[in-house]
Amino acid sequence: MHFSDDPNRPQSLVRRDFLRQLSAASLAAMASAAPRQCASATEVITHPEPTADACILVWLAGGMAAPDTFDPKRYHAFEKGLPVADMLSTFPAIDTAVDSIKICEGLENIAGVMDRGTLIRSHVQPDLGSILHSRHQYHWHTGYVPPQTVAAPHIGSWMARVLGSRNEVMPAFVNIGQRLEGVGESEELKAFTTAGFFGSEYGPMNLPYPDRAAVSVRPPQGMQAQRFANRNRLFRKLVDHSPQREFLSDYHQESMLRSLDNAYRLLSSKEREAFDITLEPDEISEKYGDTRFGQGCLLARRLVEAGTRFVEVTTEYVPFLHFDTHNDGHTTMARMHREIDQPIAQLILDLEQRQLLDRTLVIVASEFSRDALMEGQPGSDARDQARDKVDVLGEMKHYGLHRHFTGGSSVLMFGGGMKPGFLYGATAPERPLVAVEDPVSISDLHATIMTAMGISPRTGFDIESRPFYVTEDGKGRAVDALFA
């Protein structure tokens, strides 16, 4: 398959190519037989001893600017006439609970729990030519550059398939805070928010609004138990005889029916109370705040407590909103600091207080960083995505990092066997802010995450008569220095 990397090609057409080829891959996956665990004749896959039982991915969607969050550089306050080339960080650095680590002003609560964290400042992404959020989010979440000839599973689906749920009643994979309908690039978001060739039962339970999560696991109001059971049986029969049946392999048909059984079991259980954040004591819930993201972090903690294996909670990707700071970057980042700071810190403190942090791996990440001057990385010829291109600051809206930058970004990890109070890697102190010490690729970061969860980075399945691995081509290598 070919994906256009022509920087002059209209982005609407590039996205159309992307979706068309992903749709073909999805149909191929649904028509294929059951994926089978694979290993070469000369290799026996040995899974590592897990250091974590559950994983929470805190996804700061839209491209979090590392120099304005976890990797502060030289600071200049806003000044009309300031050359853009002199603008690195738009927030001053502050101390944290670790003497050797500073982060940006506005993240004081996260600074207070940094002694529980491992901060990677040298995460790097490849320059994919057309630097679209959809492509880089797909790559980060699946480990594969789109498009693929098969529908690549989300990393949460890999955990669901290989490890299963920690509680058979609870969904193994829950996605919180991201709408998949009615927002820009919704089809692109759906492309990686999926179990791919693993089948429906390993896909995410999507909860875009945390305060409505309880309703999603509650039988219709007033419906008696027997009628609810009868409706479930009828629905199974309708699915089994659906006209879409011809497009599904027996494996995917059975997987869909198993996913219905799983949903029915949850709706009939006491564990569904984990989805009801109104049951949380006021003194705890108030510490998470009343934003969707804050409520999502609270819900994520409750679900992990109840036995969910993997939870993603996001600030939500919507083009030109939240961390997608193409202009007015400083003002937007100040708002995002307020939105994420206390909920992330409170999530860590709550997990620790409940003695869950040691066995829960929490990852704070984004698809790439941002820079004021360059798109992608040094030498890239990718199309410039900046909305306003100025050489000197004339208005406050120009103050902030707003181009996509893949040469060096930050990932913050807590618990799950990671080394507490640890700083790994570095980016250059002056532009270009590329990783200059211990770069960590997406493949190696995934290998580290999977190793912590007790999954070998070489784990693979045969799909369409070829092996497909949990890290690209099975080549990801865990960063041993990150483990305690």
C-alpha positions in Angstrom: 0.0 0.0 0.0 1.1 3.5 -0.7 0.4 6.5 1.5 1.0 9.9 0.0 3.9 11.9 1.5 3.7 14.7 -1.0 3.8 17.9 1.1 1.8 19.7 -1.6 -1.0 17.2 -1.7 -4.2 18.7 -0.1 -4.6 17.3 3.4 -8.2 16.4 2.8 -7.1 14.0 0.0 -4.3 12.6 2.2 -6.8 11.8 4.9 -9.1 10.3 2.3 -6.3 8.0 1.1 -5.6 7.1 4.7 -9.3 6.2 5.5 -9.8 4.3 2.2 -6.8 2.1 2.8 -7.6 1.5 6.5 -11.1 0.5 5.5 -9.7 -2.1 3.2 -7.5 -3.4 5.9 -10.4 -3.6 8.4 -12.5 -5.7 5.9 -9.5 -8.0 5.3 -9.1 -8.5 9.0 -12.8 -9.3 9.5 -12.7 -11.8 6.6 -9.6 -13.6 7.8 -9.3 -16.6 10.0 -8.5 -16.6 13.7 -5.1 -15.1 14.5 -2.7 -17.8 15.8 0.2 -17.3 18.2 3.4 -17.6 16.2 7.0 -18.2 16.9 9.9 -19.1 14.6 11.2 -22.6 14.6 14.3 -21.5 16.3 12.7 -19.3 18.9 10.6 -20.0 22.0 8.9 -16.9 23.3 9.5 -16.5 27.0 7.4 -13.9 28.7 9.1 -11.7 31.4 8.1 -11.6 35.0 5.5 -8.8 35.1 6.2 -5.8 37.3 2.6 -4.4 36.7 -0.8 -6.0 36.6 -2.7 -3.0 35.2 -1.9 0.0 32.9 -3.4 3.5 32.7 -2.5 5.6 29.7 -3.1 9.3 30.3 -3.2 10.5 26.7 -2.6 14.3 26.2 -3.9 14.3 22.7 -3.0 16.9 20.2 0.8 17.2 20.6 1.9 18.3 24.1 4.7 20.8 23.8 7.5 19.4 26.0 9.3 22.7 26.5 6.1 24.1 28.1 5.4 21.0 30.3 8.1 18.5 31.3 11.2 19.7 29.6 11.6 23.4 30.3 14.2 25.4 28.4 15.4 29.0 28.3 12.4 31.2 29.3 11.3 34.5 27.9 8.2 36.3 29.1 6.0 37.7 26.4 7.5 40.8 24.9 6.3 42.5 21.7 9.1 42.4 19.2 10.7 39.3 20.7 12.2 37.2 17.8 10.4 33.9 17.5 13.8 32.2 17.2 14.5 33.3 20.8 11.3 31.7 22.1 11.8 28.3 23.7 9.7 27.9 26.8 6.9 30.2 27.6 6.7 29.1 31.3 9.5 29.4 33.8 10.9 26.2 35.4 9.9 25.2 38.9 11.4 22.7 41.4 9.9 19.3 41.9 10.2 16.7 44.7 13.4 15.5 42.9 16.3 17.9 43.2 17.6 17.0 39.7 14.3 17.5 37.9 12.5 20.7 37.0 9.2 21.1 35.1 7.2 24.0 34.0 5.2 26.5 36.1 1.6 25.5 36.4 2.3 21.9 37.1 3.0 22.2 40.8 0.9 19.2 41.8 2.7 16.9 39.4 5.9 18.4 40.6 5.0 17.3 44.1 4.7 13.6 43.1 7.7 13.5 40.8 9.6 11.4 43.3 7.2 8.6 42.4 7.8 9.2 38.6 10.2 8.3 35.9 10.6 11.1 33.3 11.8 10.3 29.8 12.9 13.4 28.0 14.2 11.7 24.9 11.2 10.1 23.3 11.4 10.4 19.5 9.0 9.8 16.6 9.9 9.3 13.0 9.1 11.9 10.4 6.3 10.3 8.5 6.3 12.9 5.7 2.7 14.1 6.1 2.7 15.0 9.8 -0.9 14.4 10.5 -2.3 13.8 14.0 -4.2 10.8 12.7 -1.0 9.1 11.4 1.1 9.8 14.5 -1.7 8.8 16.9 -2.2 5.6 15.0 1.5 4.9 15.1 1.8 5.6 18.8 -1.2 3.5 19.8 -0.5 0.5 17.6 3.2 0.6 17.1 2.8 0.5 13.3 3.0 3.3 10.7 -0.3 3.4 8.8 -1.7 2.1 6.6 -1.1 -1.6 7.1 -2.5 -4.5 5.1 -4.3 -5.6 8.3 -6.1 -3.6 11.0 -3.5 -3.2 13.7 -4.7 -3.6 17.3 -4.4 -0.9 19.9 -1.8 -1.7 22.6 -4.7 -2.0 25.0 -6.2 -4.8 22.8 -2.8 -6.6 22.9 -3.0 -6.6 26.7 -6.6 -7.8 26.6 -5.8 -10.6 24.1 -2.6 -11.8 25.7 -3.4 -11.3 29.4 -7.2 -11.1 29.5 -9.0 -9.2 32.2 -8.1 -9.2 35.8 -11.7 -9.7 36.6 -13.8 -11.7 34.1 -16.8 -9.5 34.7 -14.9 -6.2 34.0 -14.0 -5.2 30.4 -10.2 -5.6 29.9 -9.9 -2.4 27.9 -11.8 0.9 28.5 -11.3 4.1 26.6 -12.4 7.3 28.5 -13.0 10.8 27.3 -12.7 10.6 23.5 -15.7 11.0 21.3 -15.7 9.0 18.2 -18.6 10.7 16.6 -19.3 14.3 15.8 -15.7 15.6 16.1 -13.1 16.4 13.5 -11.1 13.4 12.1 -13.5 11.0 13.8 -12.9 8.2 11.3 -9.2 8.5 11.8 -9.6 8.2 15.5 -11.7 5.1 15.0 -9.0 3.6 12.9 -6.7 3.0 15.9 -9.3 2.7 18.7 -9.9 -0.9 17.8 -8.8 -4.5 18.5 -8.1 -4.9 14.8 -7.7 -8.5 13.7 -8.1 -9.7 17.3 -11.9 -9.3 17.1 -14.6 -7.3 18.9 -14.3 -8.9 22.3 -10.8 -7.4 22.7 -11.8 -3.9 21.6 -12.3 -1.0 24.0 -15.4 -0.1 25.8 -15.7 3.6 24.9 -16.9 6.0 27.5 -16.7 9.6 26.1 -18.4 11.2 29.1 -17.3 9.8 32.5 -20.3 11.2 34.3 -22.5 9.1 32.1 -20.5 5.9 32.4 -22.9 4.4 35.0 -25.8 4.7 32.5 -23.9 2.7 29.9 -23.7 -0.4 32.2 -27.2 -0.2 33.5 -30.1 -2.2 32.0 -33.0 -0.1 30.7 -34.9 1.5 33.5 -37.9 -0.5 34.6 -37.0 -3.6 32.6 -37.3 -6.8 34.6 -34.4 -9.3 34.8 -36.2 -12.0 32.7 -37.2 -9.5 30.0 -33.6 -8.2 29.9 -32.3 -11.8 29.5 -34.8 -12.5 26.7 -33.8 -9.3 24.9 -30.2 -10.4 25.1 -31.0 -13.7 23.5 -33.0 -12.1 20.7 -30.2 -9.6 20.0 -27.7 -12.5 19.7 -30.0 -14.2 17.2 -30.3 -11.0 15.1 -26.5 -10.5 15.0 -26.0 -14.2 14.1 -28.4 -13.7 11.1 -27.3 -10.2 10.1 -26.7 -9.5 6.4 -23.2 -8.4 7.5 -22.5 -12.0 8.4 -21.0 -12.7 4.9 -18.2 -10.2 5.6 -17.2 -11.9 8.9 -15.1 -15.0 9.4 -16.4 -17.5 11.8 -13.8 -16.3 14.3 -14.9 -12.7 14.1 -18.6 -13.7 14.2 -17.9 -15.7 17.4 -15.8 -12.9 18.8 -18.7 -10.4 18.3 -21.1 -12.8 20.1 -18.6 -13.3 23.0 -18.4 -9.5 23.3 -22.2 -9.4 23.6 -22.0 -12.1 26.3 -19.3 -10.0 28.2 -21.5 -6.9 28.0 -24.5 -8.8 29.3 -22.5 -10.3 32.2 -21.3 -6.8 33.2 -24.8 -5.3 33.1 -26.0 -8.1 35.4 -23.2 -7.7 38.0 -22.4 -5.7 41.1 -19.1 -4.7 39.5 -20.9 -2.2 37.4 -20.9 0.1 40.4 -17.3 0.9 39.6 -18.6 2.9 36.6 -20.6 5.2 38.9 -18.4 8.1 40.0 -21.2 9.6 42.0 -20.5 6.8 44.6 -17.1 8.3 45.3 -16.8 10.4 48.5 -17.1 14.1 47.9 -13.8 14.8 49.6 -12.1 12.6 47.0 -14.0 13.4 43.9 -13.6 17.2 44.4 -9.8 16.7 44.3 -10.1 15.5 40.7 -12.1 18.6 39.6 -15.2 18.8 37.5 -13.7 18.6 34.0 -14.3 15.6 31.8 -10.6 14.8 32.0 -10.5 15.0 35.8 -13.6 12.8 36.1 -12.0 10.5 33.6 -9.0 10.1 35.8 -11.2 9.3 38.8 -13.1 6.7 36.7 -9.9 5.2 35.5 -8.8 4.6 39.1 -12.2 3.0 40.0 -12.0 0.7 37.0 -8.5 -0.5 37.8 -9.6 -1.1 41.4 -12.4 -3.3 40.1 -10.2 -5.3 37.8 -9.9 -3.6 34.4 -6.5 -4.4 32.7 -6.0 -1.3 30.5 -7.6 2.1 30.7 -6.9 5.1 28.4 -8.1 8.5 29.6 -7.6 11.5 27.4 -7.9 15.2 27.3 -9.6 14.4 23.9 -8.3 15.1 20.5 -10.3 17.7 18.6 -8.5 19.7 15.9 -7.2 23.0 17.0 -8.3 22.5 20.6 -6.6 21.5 23.9 -3.0 20.5 23.2 -3.4 21.1 19.4 -1.9 24.6 20.0 -1.3 26.0 16.5 -1.7 29.5 17.8 -2.4 31.2 21.1 -0.2 28.5 22.5 0.8 30.0 25.9 -2.7 30.9 26.9 -4.0 27.5 25.8 -1.2 25.7 27.6 -1.9 27.6 30.8 -5.5 26.4 30.7 -4.3 22.8 29.9 -1.9 23.0 32.9 -4.9 23.7 35.1 -6.9 20.9 33.6 -4.3 18.1 33.9 -2.2 19.1 36.9 -4.3 18.1 39.9 -6.1 15.1 38.4 -2.9 13.4 37.3 -1.3 14.0 40.7 -4.4 12.9 42.5 -4.6 9.7 40.5 -1.0 8.9 41.6 -1.7 9.7 45.2 -4.9 7.7 45.3 -3.3 4.6 43.7 -0.5 4.9 46.2 -2.9 5.3 49.1 -4.8 2.1 48.0 -1.5 0.2 47.6 -2.1 -0.1 43.8 0.6 2.1 42.4 3.4 -0.5 42.7 1.4 -2.8 40.3 -0.2 -0.2 38.1 1.8 1.4 35.3 0.7 4.9 34.6 1.9 6.5 31.4 1.5 10.2 30.5 2.2 10.7 26.8 1.3 12.5 23.6 1.8 11.9 19.8 4.7 14.4 19.5 6.0 17.7 20.8 5.9 21.2 19.4 8.4 23.9 18.3 8.0 27.5 17.1 10.1 27.2 14.0 10.3 23.7 12.5 7.8 21.1 11.4 8.8 17.5 12.1 12.6 17.5 12.8 15.7 19.1 11.3 15.8 18.6 7.6 12.2 17.6 7.2 10.3 18.8 4.1 6.9 18.1 5.7 4.2 20.6 5.0 4.2 23.3 7.6 1.0 23.1 9.8 1.5 26.5 11.5 -1.5 28.8 11.1 0.4 32.1 11.8 3.9 32.4 10.5 5.7 35.4 12.0 9.4 36.2 12.7 8.8 38.4 15.7 6.0 38.4 18.4 3.4 41.0 17.6 0.4 39.6 19.5 -0.1 37.3 22.5 -1.5 34.7 20.2 1.9 34.2 18.7 3.4 33.4 22.1 3.6 29.6 22.3 5.0 26.5 20.5 2.7 25.6 17.7 4.5 23.5 15.0 4.6 19.7 15.1 8.0 18.5 16.4 9.0 14.8 16.4 12.7 15.2 17.3 12.3 15.1 21.1 9.3 14.7 23.4 8.6 13.7 27.0 6.9 10.7 28.5 6.2 10.5 32.3 5.7 7.1 33.9 4.6 6.2 37.4 4.5 2.9 39.3 4.4 -0.5 37.6 8.1 -1.3 38.4 9.5 1.9 37.0 12.4 3.6 38.8 11.0 6.4 41.1 12.4 9.9 41.0 14.4 9.0 37.8 15.3 11.2 34.8 16.2 9.5 31.6 17.5 11.0 28.4 17.8 14.7 27.4 17.1 17.1 24.6 19.4 19.9 23.4 19.3 23.1 25.6 19.0 25.2 22.4 17.2 24.8 19.2 16.9 22.3 17.5 15.6 20.6 20.6 16.3 17.1 19.5 17.0 14.2 21.7 20.8 14.1 22.4 21.0 11.4 25.0 19.4 7.9 25.1 16.7 8.3 22.4 13.6 6.1 23.0 11.7 5.1 19.9 8.0 4.2 19.9 8.9 0.6 19.4 11.3 0.5 22.4 8.8 2.4 24.6 6.1 -0.2 23.7 8.6 -2.9 24.5 9.2 -1.3 27.9 5.5 -1.1 28.6 4.8 -4.7 27.4 7.8 -6.0 29.4 6.4 -4.4 32.5 3.1 -6.0 31.9 4.7 -9.4 31.4 4.5 -9.6 27.6 7.5 -10.4 25.5 8.1 -7.7 22.8 8.5 -10.7 20.4 5.0 -11.9 21.0 3.3 -12.3 17.7 0.3 -13.8 15.9 -0.1 -15.1 12.4 -2.5 -13.0 10.4 -3.0 -13.3 6.6 -0.2 -16.0 6.6 2.4 -13.6 8.1 3.6 -12.8 11.6 2.4 -9.6 13.2 4.1 -8.6 16.5 3.3 -6.5 19.5 6.3 -4.3 18.6 7.0 -3.6 15.0 8.5 -6.7 13.4 9.2 -7.9 17.0 12.3 -5.6 17.2 11.3 -3.4 20.1 13.7 -3.6 23.1 12.8 -2.7 26.6 14.8 0.1 28.2 16.2 -1.8 31.1 17.5 1.4 32.8 13.9 2.5 33.5 13.1 -0.4 35.7 13.7 -0.3 39.5 
